[in-house]
Amino acid sequence: MVLAADGLPSWSQFVWITVAMVSARTLGMSSNRIMDRHIDALNPRTAERHLPGGLLGLRDMMVLAVVALGIFFLAASQLNLLALALAPVAAVYLIVYPLTKRFTWTASLALGGALGMVPSAAWIAVRGSLSWEPVLLSAAVALWAGSFDILYHIQDREFYFSHGLHSVVRRFGVVASFRWARTFDAAAVICLVGLGLGMGLALPYFIGCVLTTGLLFYKYRVVSPDDITRMGMAFLRINAYVSATMFVSTLIAVLLV
């Protein structure tokens, strides 16, 4: 939003983009829980989630998904025609991508794509058109998200083997999964730097890129092929620091320089 507006978007854009983001995320997550409820029930790591744990019923989750879908379309309609036209494409992708682990080891890339579409969607919401800048940022997000999803599912390697599910770690092994993740993270940083150079962004943005590189490097000190006991910390905390760092540095670069 900030890059597309070259500053702050209008309040209307900010509100409706935020509503679209939250509702789309809710649609994707609830659809994931519905389709994976039987798999989640069998996996000790996920057996306490809302549906297998009995905290919510299937109908509750289905109502949530339908309501989220309606709100998502409403938010898109309040932005511009292109946003509304592409909303069904985004919705279908968010609903079906969880199925990919049933037939392809590229499922983590599909997850990356689900998150990666967001920067381009926000750009379209502000400008009503698409160009190379948000595509490059989308690539960075998709690579970064794919990287941490590859690592996160190392925890489920044996479960995936025994239940016929697919992932990078099942296909290539733990050590190779870490290589894939490092490669994706490096490519994500290259995309971020390329975006800054291409748009002529100010120094604070590149400071953010350096800090992000440091955080990603630290992630591989926290977890390794020999020790994944702190995967939760690497997955939740460090990734939150990465996204916050890039946002703050971008905001400063655009607003204060």
ZAKESE-824528 format. One record per atom (N, C-alpha, C, CB): x, y, z. Coordinates in steps of 0.05 Angstrom, whole numbers, padded with zeros to 5 digits, always signed. Each point is the difference from the previous one (the first is absolute). Glycine has a CB too. Layout:
// residues N
XYZ;...
This chain:
// residues 257
+00017-00024+00000;-00017+00024+00000;+00017+00025+00000;-00036-00025+00024;+00056+00025-00007;+00018+00023+00003;+00015+00005-00026;+00004-00009+00049;+00007-00012-00061;+00015+00004-00025;-00018+00008-00023;+00033-00034+00016;-00057+00023-00017;-00018+00006-00022;-00010+00029+00002;-00014-00048-00002;+00009+00057+00027;-00009+00027+00004;+00022+00021+00001;-00038-00019+00025;+00064+00009-00025;+00023+00017+00004;-00004+00017+00025;+00009+00001-00050;-00018-00013+00071;-00007+00013+00025;-00022-00015+00013;+00014+00045-00018;-00032-00031+00031;-00022-00014+00013;-00024-00002-00019;+00016+00017+00045;-00029-00040-00046;-00024-00002-00016;-00023+00016+00013;+00015-00046-00017;-00037+00049+00003;-00023+00013+00013;-00011-00018+00022;-00011+00024-00044;-00004-00011+00062;-00012-00016+00022;-00018-00022-00011;+00003+00040+00030;-00018-00033-00051;-00018-00020-00012;+00015-00024-00011;-00032+00037-00011;+00054-00031-00003;+00017-00022-00010;+00011-00017+00022;+00011+00028-00040;+00000-00014+00060;+00012-00014+00023;-00021-00019+00013;+00032+00039+00007;-00056-00029-00002;-00020-00015+00014;-00008-00024-00016;-00016+00041+00023;+00009-00037-00049;-00010-00022-00016;+00021-00020-00007;-00034+00031-00018;+00059-00022+00014;+00022-00019-00005;+00004-00018+00025;+00022+00032-00033;-00023-00019+00056;+00003-00015+00025;-00022-00020+00004;+00024+00039+00020;-00049-00031-00026;-00023-00018+00002;+00004-00023-00020;-00030+00038+00015;+00038-00032-00039;+00004-00020-00020;+00022-00020+00009;-00014+00032-00036;+00036-00022+00047;+00022-00017+00009;-00010-00019+00022;+00033+00037-00012;-00046-00026+00032;-00009-00016+00023;-00021-00021-00009;+00009+00038+00031;-00027-00030-00048;-00021-00019-00008;+00011-00021-00019;-00034+00036+00004;+00053-00029-00021;+00013-00020-00018;+00016-00020+00017;+00002+00034-00038;+00013-00023+00057;+00015-00018+00018;-00018-00019+00015;+00035+00036+00005;-00058-00026+00005;-00019-00016+00014;-00012-00021-00018;-00011+00038+00030;+00005-00031-00055;-00010-00019-00020;+00020-00022-00004;-00027+00036-00022;+00052-00029+00017;+00021-00020-00005;+00005-00018+00024;+00021+00032-00031;-00020-00021+00055;+00006-00016+00023;-00023-00018+00007;+00030+00036+00017;-00055-00026-00019;-00023-00017+00007;-00003-00022-00021;-00023+00039+00022;+00027-00033-00047;-00001-00021-00021;+00021-00021+00005;-00017+00034-00033;+00041-00025+00041;+00021-00019+00006;-00008-00018+00023;+00034+00034-00015;-00046-00023+00036;-00008-00016+00023;-00022-00020-00008;+00013+00038+00031;-00031-00029-00048;-00022-00018-00008;+00010-00024-00017;-00031+00040+00000;+00048-00034-00020;+00010-00021-00017;+00020-00018+00014;-00008+00030-00039;+00022-00020+00058;+00021-00015+00014;-00008-00011+00027;+00033+00028-00024;-00059-00027+00030;-00008-00007+00027;+00006-00029+00007;-00036+00034-00004;+00034-00052-00015;+00006-00028+00005;+00030-00005+00002;-00042-00013-00024;+00057+00027+00008;+00029-00002+00002;+00010+00012+00026;+00004+00003-00050;-00015+00020+00058;+00007+00013+00025;-00006-00018+00024;-00008+00044-00021;-00013-00059+00019;-00008-00018+00022;+00020-00022+00004;-00048+00011-00008;+00062-00019-00013;+00019-00022+00002;+00028+00009+00007;-00027-00024-00034;+00033+00050+00030;+00026+00010+00005;+00002+00010+00029;+00005+00013-00049;+00012-00023+00066;+00002+00009+00028;+00005+00030+00002;+00017-00045+00012;-00003+00057-00031;+00006+00028+00002;-00025+00017-00004;+00046-00010-00016;-00065+00000+00001;-00024+00016-00007;-00026-00011+00011;+00024+00013-00041;-00023-00034+00057;-00024-00013+00009;-00017+00017+00018;+00024-00042-00003;-00012+00063+00015;-00016+00018+00018;-00011+00024-00015;+00029-00015+00038;-00026+00017-00064;-00013+00022-00014;-00030-00001+00003;+00038+00000-00033;-00051+00022+00025;-00028+00004+00007;-00019-00023-00008;+00009+00048-00004;-00006-00057-00021;-00019-00021-00009;+00007-00027+00011;-00006+00026-00042;+00031-00036+00040;+00005-00026+00011;-00001+00000+00031;+00028-00010-00039;-00023+00033+00051;-00001+00001+00029;-00029+00004+00011;+00046+00019-00002;-00065-00015-00016;-00028+00003+00008;-00007+00027+00011;+00001-00047+00010;+00017+00067-00014;-00006+00027+00010;-00020+00014-00018;+00046+00003+00020;-00047-00010-00045;-00020+00011-00019;-00011-00024-00016;+00023+00046-00002;-00047-00043-00008;-00012-00020-00018;+00006+00007-00029;-00036-00009+00034;+00032-00011-00051;+00005+00005-00029;-00018+00022-00010;+00013-00048-00005;-00038+00049+00013;-00018+00020-00009;+00009+00028+00008;-00038-00032+00003;+00049+00034+00021;+00011+00026+00010;+00022+00010-00019;-00011-00012+00047;+00029-00006-00055;+00022+00008-00017;-00009+00006-00028;+00030-00028+00028;-00050+00014-00038;-00011+00005-00026;-00014+00027-00001;-00005-00049-00008;-00010+00056+00029;-00013+00026+00001;+00021+00022+00000;-00039-00020+00025;+00060+00016-00009;+00022+00019+00001;+00012+00005-00028;+00010-00014+00047;-00005-00008-00062;+00011+00002-00026;-00018+00015-00020;+00025-00043+00008;-00051+00037-00007;-00019+00013-00018;-00002+00030+00007;-00026-00043-00005;+00024+00050+00030;-00001+00028+00008;+00025+00015-00008;-00029-00013+00039;+00052+00000-00035;+00025+00013-00007;+00001+00005-00031;+00023-00023+00039;-00033+00004-00054;+00000+00002-00029;-00018+00024-00008;+00007-00049-00006;-00030+00052+00018;-00017+00022-00006;+00012+00027+00007;-00039-00030+00007;+00052+00031+00016;+00013+00025+00008;+00023+00007-00019;-00013-00009+00048;+00028-00011-00056;+00022+00004-00019;-00010+00012-00026;+00024-00039+00021;-00045+00028-00032;-00011+00011-00025;-00011+00029+00004;-00011-00047-00015;-00001+00051+00038;-00010+00027+00006;+00023+00020+00001;-00038-00019+00025;+00060+00012-00011;+00023+00017+00002;+00012+00006-00028;+00009-00017+00046;-00006-00004-00062;+00011+00004-00027;-00018+00018-00017;+00020-00045+00003;-00046+00044+00001;-00018+00017-00016;+00002+00029+00008;-00031-00038-00004;+00041+00043+00028;+00003+00028+00010;+00026+00012-00009;-00029-00011+00039;+00047-00005-00052;+00026+00010-00007;+00000+00009-00030;+00021-00030+00034;-00022+00012-00052;-00001+00007-00028;-00008-00024-00017;+00035+00036+00007;-00040-00032-00032;-00011-00021-00017;+00020-00023-00003;-00027+00034-00025;+00053-00029+00022;+00019-00021-00004;+00002-00017+00025;+00025+00028-00032;-00026-00015+00056;+00001-00015+00025;-00024-00019+00002;+00024+00038+00022;-00047-00028-00030;-00024-00017+00001;+00001-00023-00020;-00026+00040+00015;+00036-00034-00039;+00002-00021-00021;+00019-00022+00008;-00010+00035-00034;+00032-00028+00048;+00020-00020+00008;-00007-00014+00026;+00034+00026-00025;-00053-00015+00041;-00006-00012+00026;-00008-00029-00002;-00015+00045+00014;-00001-00054-00034;-00007-00029-00001;+00025-00017-00005;-00045+00013-00017;+00064-00003+00001;+00024-00015-00006;+00016-00005+00027;+00002+00020-00047;+00000+00002+00062;+00014-00002+00026;-00014-00019+00019;+00017+00047-00006;-00044-00045+00006;-00016-00016+00018;+00003-00030-00006;-00032+00038+00005;+00031-00045-00031;+00002-00028-00008;+00028-00010+00008;-00032+00007-00039;+00053+00009+00034;+00027-00009+00007;+00002-00006+00030;+00018+00027-00039;-00029-00008+00055;+00002-00003+00029;-00015-00025+00010;+00005+00049+00004;-00026-00056-00018;-00016-00023+00008;+00013-00026-00007;-00041+00028-00005;+00054-00029-00019;+00009-00026-00010;+00030-00006+00006;-00034+00005-00036;+00050+00016+00042;+00029-00006+00003;+00006-00021+00022;+00009+00046-00016;-00025-00048+00037;+00007-00021+00020;-00001-00028-00011;-00018+00030+00035;+00004-00034-00057;-00001-00027-00012;+00026-00009-00012;-00048+00009-00009;+00066+00010+00003;+00024-00007-00015;+00018-00021+00014;-00002+00045-00019;+00002-00045+00046;+00017-00019+00014;-00009-00028-00004;+00010+00035+00034;-00033-00039-00046;-00010-00027-00005;+00012-00012-00025;-00042+00012+00023;+00054+00005-00040;+00010-00011-00026;+00026+00012-00009;-00046-00008-00011;+00058+00028+00024;+00025+00011-00010;+00017+00011+00023;-00022+00011-00043;+00049-00015+00040;+00018+00010+00020;+00004+00030-00001;+00024-00043-00002;-00036+00056-00018;+00002+00029-00003;-00021+00015+00017;+00018-00006-00046;-00031-00008+00065;-00021+00012+00016;+00009+00025+00014;-00020-00045+00006;+00045+00046+00003;+00010+00024+00014;+00001+00024-00019;+00027-00030+00031;-00021+00025-00056;+00000+00021-00020;-00029+00011-00004;+00040-00020-00023;-00059+00002+00025;-00028+00008-00003;-00008+00018+00024;-00011-00042-00025;+00020+00035+00049;-00004+00017+00023;+00013+00027-00003;-00003-00041+00029;+00028+00041-00040;+00014+00025-00005;-00016+00017-00020;+00044-00023+00009;-00056+00010-00029;-00016+00015-00019;-00024+00013+00013;+00016-00030-00035;-00028+00017+00054;-00024+00011+00013;+00007+00025+00015;-00018-00046+00005;+00041+00047+00008;+00009+00024+00014;+00012+00020-00020;+00008-00026+00042;+00005+00016-00062;+00014+00017-00019;-00019+00017-00017;+00035-00033-00001;-00060+00025-00002;-00018+00016-00016;-00008+00026+00014;-00017-00042-00021;+00022+00043+00047;-00011+00023+00015;+00012+00027-00009;-00006-00031+00038;+00033+00034-00041;+00011+00026-00009;-00012+00009-00026;+00041-00011+00024;-00043-00007-00043;-00012+00008-00026;-00029+00007+00003;+00032-00030-00024;-00046+00016+00041;-00029+00006+00005;-00003+00028+00012;-00009-00049+00006;+00027+00056+00013;-00001+00026+00013;+00006+00022-00020;+00013-00020+00044;+00007+00015-00062;+00007+00020-00020;-00024+00005-00019;+00048-00015+00002;-00061-00007-00010;-00023+00002-00018;-00022+00016+00015;+00012-00044-00023;-00016+00039+00048;-00020+00013+00016;+00004+00030+00001;-00005-00041+00027;+00030+00050-00027;+00006+00028+00001;+00000+00013-00027;+00027-00008+00041;-00015-00005-00061;+00004+00012-00026;-00020-00009-00022;+00047+00004+00012;-00060-00027-00007;-00018-00010-00020;+00014-00012-00024;-00032+00033+00014;+00058-00039-00011;+00016-00012-00022;+00023-00015+00013;-00013+00036-00033;+00027-00052+00016;+00023-00016+00010;+00025+00008-00016;-00031-00038+00014;+00054+00038-00001;+00025+00005-00014;+00022-00017+00013;-00014+00047-00012;+00039-00043+00004;+00021-00018+00008;+00007+00001+00030;+00018+00004-00046;-00022+00020+00058;+00009+00004+00027;-00014-00020+00020;+00009+00048-00011;-00035-00049+00011;-00013-00018+00019;+00005-00030-00007;-00035+00034+00007;+00039-00040-00033;+00007-00027-00007;+00026-00009+00012;-00025+00006-00043;+00045+00012+00043;+00025-00006+00012;-00003-00004+00031;+00024+00026-00037;-00039-00008+00049;-00005-00003+00029;-00016-00025+00006;+00001+00050+00004;-00020-00057-00022;-00015-00025+00004;+00019-00024-00002;-00041+00021-00019;+00060-00020+00001;+00020-00022-00002;+00016-00002+00025;+00003+00007-00049;+00005+00015+00061;+00015+00000+00025;-00016-00013+00022;+00025+00041-00014;-00050-00034+00016;-00017-00011+00021;-00005-00029-00004;-00022+00044+00005;+00017-00052-00030;-00005-00028-00006;+00024-00018+00006;-00032+00014-00036;+00056-00004+00030;+00024-00015+00006;+00005-00002+00029;+00019+00015-00043;-00022+00007+00058;+00004+00000+00029;-00021-00018+00013;+00018+00047-00003;-00043-00045-00005;-00021-00017+00012;+00005-00029-00006;-00033+00038-00003;+00040-00044-00022;+00006-00027-00008;+00023-00012+00016;-00017+00010-00045;+00037+00007+00051;+00023-00009+00016;-00008-00008+00028;+00028+00031-00027;-00043-00015+00040;-00007-00007+00028;-00020-00023+00001;+00010+00047+00014;-00026-00050-00035;-00019-00023-00001;+00015-00026-00004;-00036+00030-00018;+00057-00029+00001;+00017-00024-00003;+00012-00009+00026;+00010+00014-00047;+00001+00005+00062;+00012-00007+00026;-00021-00009+00020;+00036+00033-00009;-00059-00020+00009;-00020-00006+00020;-00010-00029-00003;-00014+00048+00001;+00012-00058-00025;-00011-00026-00005;+00021-00022+00004;-00033+00020-00031;+00057-00013+00037;+00020-00020+00008;-00010-00015+00025;+00038+00027-00020;-00053-00013+00036;-00011-00012+00025;-00019-00024-00007;+00005+00044+00023;-00017-00043-00047;-00020-00020-00007;+00010-00021-00020;-00034+00035+00008;+00061-00037-00010;+00011-00017-00021;-00010-00029+00003;+00040+00029-00001;-00038-00041+00025;-00009-00027+00003;-00029-00004-00004;+00037-00006+00032;-00053+00026-00023;-00029-00001-00004;-00007+00000-00030;-00007+00023+00045;+00021-00006-00060;-00005+00002-00028;+00007-00027-00014;+00009+00050+00001;+00013-00062+00007;+00008-00026-00011;-00022-00021+00005;+00049+00012+00007;-00058-00013+00017;-00019-00021+00008;-00028+00004-00011;+00027-00007+00040;-00034+00031-00048;-00027+00006-00010;-00001+00008-00029;-00012+00013+00046;+00034-00016-00060;+00000+00005-00029;-00003+00029-00008;-00019-00044-00004;+00028+00062+00021;-00001+00029-00007;+00027+00009-00011;-00035+00008+00036;+00035+00015-00048;+00024+00008-00015;+00011+00026+00011;-00017-00023-00041;+00044+00025+00041;+00013+00025+00009;+00029-00001-00010;-00030+00004+00041;+00044+00019-00039;+00028+00001-00008;+00016-00019+00016;-00005+00047-00014;+00000-00048+00041;+00017-00017+00017;-00005-00029-00006;-00001+00035+00036;-00023-00043-00042;-00005-00028-00007;+00014-00007-00027;-00044+00001+00025;+00044+00018-00043;+00011-00006-00027;+00031+00001+00001;-00041+00019-00021;+00053+00000+00035;+00028+00004-00002;+00016-00004+00026;-00011+00032-00035;-00003-00034+00058;+00014-00004+00025;+00004+00026+00016;+00022-00040-00021;-00013+00037+00045;+00002+00023+00018;+00023+00019-00008;-00017-00028+00037;+00040+00018-00043;+00023+00017-00007;-00006+00016-00025;+00031-00033+00021;-00042+00019-00041;-00007+00014-00025;-00022+00020+00004;+00014-00041-00025;-00032+00036+00043;-00022+00019+00006;+00012+00026+00011;-00032-00037+00009;+00052+00035+00008;+00013+00024+00010;+00014+00015-00023;+00007-00022+00045;+00005+00007-00064;+00012+00013-00023;-00021+00015-00017;+00036-00035-00001;-00058+00022-00003;-00022+00013-00015;-00009+00026+00015;-00016-00045-00018;+00013+00043+00044;-00010+00023+00015;+00021+00023-00001;-00026-00031+00031;+00051+00025-00028;+00021+00021-00001;+00000+00013-00028;+00028-00025+00034;-00031+00008-00055;+00000+00011-00027;-00024+00019-00004;+00023-00042-00016;-00046+00034+00026;-00024+00016-00003;+00003+00027+00015;-00028-00042-00005;+00040+00040+00030;+00004+00024+00015;+00019+00019-00014;-00009-00026+00043;+00031+00015-00053;+00019+00017-00015;-00013+00013-00024;+00037-00030+00015;-00053+00015-00030;-00014+00011-00023;-00020+00021+00008;+00006-00043-00024;-00019+00040+00047;-00019+00020+00010;+00014+00026+00006;-00028-00037+00019;+00052+00036-00006;+00015+00024+00005;+00009+00013-00026;+00016-00019+00044;-00008+00004-00063;+00008+00011-00026;-00023+00015-00013;+00034-00037-00006;-00058+00025+00008;-00024+00014-00011;-00006+00026+00015;-00019-00045-00013;+00023+00044+00039;-00005+00025+00016;+00020+00022-00007;-00018-00029+00037;+00043+00021-00040;+00020+00020-00007;-00005+00010-00028;+00034-00022+00030;-00041+00004-00049;-00006+00008-00027;-00024+00019-00001;+00018-00043-00016;-00038+00039+00033;-00023+00018+00001;+00009+00028+00009;-00030-00039+00010;+00047+00040+00011;+00009+00025+00010;+00016+00016-00021;+00000-00019+00045;+00018+00004-00059;+00016+00013-00021;-00018+00009-00023;+00040-00028+00013;-00058+00011-00021;-00017+00007-00023;-00019+00024+00005;+00003-00048-00013;-00012+00050+00038;-00018+00022+00007;+00015+00024+00011;-00035-00033+00010;+00061+00031-00007;+00016+00022+00011;-00007+00007+00028;+00003+00017-00046;-00008-00037+00063;-00008+00005+00027;+00024+00010+00017;-00035-00036-00004;+00029+00050+00025;+00021+00013+00016;+00014-00020+00018;-00026+00042-00001;+00048-00033+00014;+00017-00017+00016;-00014-00016+00022;+00035+00034-00009;-00055-00023+00023;-00012-00016+00021;-00011-00027-00010;-00012+00042+00023;+00002-00042-00048;-00010-00025-00011;+00023-00021-00001;-00034+00025-00027;+00057-00017+00018;+00022-00019-00003;+00012-00008+00027;+00011+00020-00044;-00014-00002+00064;+00007-00008+00027;-00018-00023+00009;+00016+00047+00011;-00042-00044-00018;-00019-00022+00006;+00008-00026-00013;-00036+00035+00005;+00045-00033-00030;+00009-00024-00014;+00024-00014+00014;-00016+00020-00043;+00034-00003+00053;+00023-00011+00015;-00009-00013+00026;+00030+00035-00020;-00048-00022+00034;-00010-00011+00025;-00015-00026-00005;-00003+00046+00020;-00012-00046-00041;-00015-00025-00008;+00019-00022-00006;-00037+00028-00017;+00058-00022+00002;+00020-00021-00006;+00012-00011+00026;+00010+00023-00044;-00004-00006+00063;+00010-00009+00026;-00020-00018+00014;+00027+00042+00003;-00052-00035-00003;-00020-00016+00013;-00003-00027-00013;-00024+00041+00013;+00025-00042-00039;-00002-00025-00014;+00025-00017+00005;-00028+00021-00036;+00051-00008+00038;+00025-00015+00006;-00003-00012+00029;+00027+00030-00031;-00037-00014+00049;-00004-00009+00028;-00019-00024+00001;+00009+00047+00016;-00029-00047-00033;-00019-00022+00000;+00014-00027-00003;-00034+00030-00020;+00055-00030+00004;+00015-00025-00005;+00020-00006+00022;-00006+00007-00048;+00008+00011+00068;+00015-00005+00024;-00019-00012+00021;+00033+00037-00010;-00058-00030+00008;-00021-00010+00018;-00008-00029-00006;-00016+00047+00006;+00013-00052-00032;-00007-00027-00008;+00021-00010-00021;-00050+00009+00008;+00054-00035-00008;+00019-00012-00019;-00010-00028-00006;+00039+00027+00018;-00027-00041-00037;-00008-00027-00006;+00003-00019+00024;+00013+00008-00047;+00005-00001+00065;+00004-00017+00024;-00016+00008+00024;+00045-00007-00017;-00059+00031+00016;-00014+00009+00023;-00023+00018-00009;+00042-00002+00028;-00067-00008-00027;-00023+00016-00007;-00018+00005+00024;+00002-00020-00046;+00009+00017+00070;-00016+00003+00024;-00011+00028+00004;+00028-00036+00021;-00015+00056-00033;-00009+00028+00003;-00014+00009-00026;+00037+00010+00033;-00050-00028-00047;-00013+00007-00025;-00023+00020+00005;+00012-00045-00018;-00026+00042+00040;-00022+00019+00006;+00010+00028+00002;-00024-00036+00023;+00047+00040-00009;+00012+00026+00003;+00008+00012-00027;+00015-00013+00046;-00002-00005-00063;+00009+00009-00026;-00024+00007-00018;+00041-00028+00005;-00062+00012-00003;-00023+00003-00018;-00016+00025+00008;-00001-00049-00007;-00005+00052+00032;-00018+00021+00009;+00014+00026+00005;-00029-00035+00020;+00050+00035-00004;+00012+00025+00009;+00018+00012-00021;-00002-00017+00047;+00020+00002-00058;+00019+00012-00019;-00014+00009-00025;+00036-00029+00018;-00056+00014-00028;-00015+00009-00023;-00015+00026+00005;-00004-00048-00014;-00007+00050+00038;-00013+00025+00008;+00019+00024-00001;-00033-00026+00028;+00058+00021-00018;+00020+00021+00000;+00007+00008-00029;+00018-00017+00044;-00016-00003-00062;+00007+00006-00028;-00021+00018-00012;+00023-00044-00004;-00048+00036+00006;-00022+00016-00013;-00002+00028+00012;-00024-00043-00009;+00026+00045+00036;-00001+00026+00012;+00023+00018-00008;-00024-00021+00039;+00048+00009-00040;+00024+00015-00008;-00003+00012-00028;+00028-00030+00030;-00037+00013-00049;-00003+00010-00027;-00022+00021-00002;+00017-00044-00017;-00038+00041+00032;-00021+00020-00002;+00009+00026+00011;-00034-00036+00005;+00046+00036+00019;+00008+00025+00013;+00022+00014-00018;-00010-00019+00046;+00029+00004-00056;+00021+00013-00016;-00012+00011-00026;+00033-00032+00020;-00052+00018-00032;-00013+00011-00024;-00016+00025+00006;-00002-00046-00018;-00012+00045+00040;-00016+00024+00008;+00017+00024+00004;-00034-00031+00021;+00056+00027-00007;+00019+00022+00006;+00011+00011-00027;+00011-00019+00046;-00002+00000-00063;+00012+00008-00025;-00019+00017-00017;+00028-00041+00001;-00054+00034-00001;-00019+00013-00017;-00010+00026+00013;-00014-00044-00018;+00010+00045+00044;-00013+00022+00013;+00020+00022+00010;-00036-00031+00013;+00059+00022-00004;+00018+00019+00014;+00024+00009-00016;-00016-00021+00042;+00020+00009-00065;+00024+00007-00016;-00009+00014-00026;+00026-00039+00020;
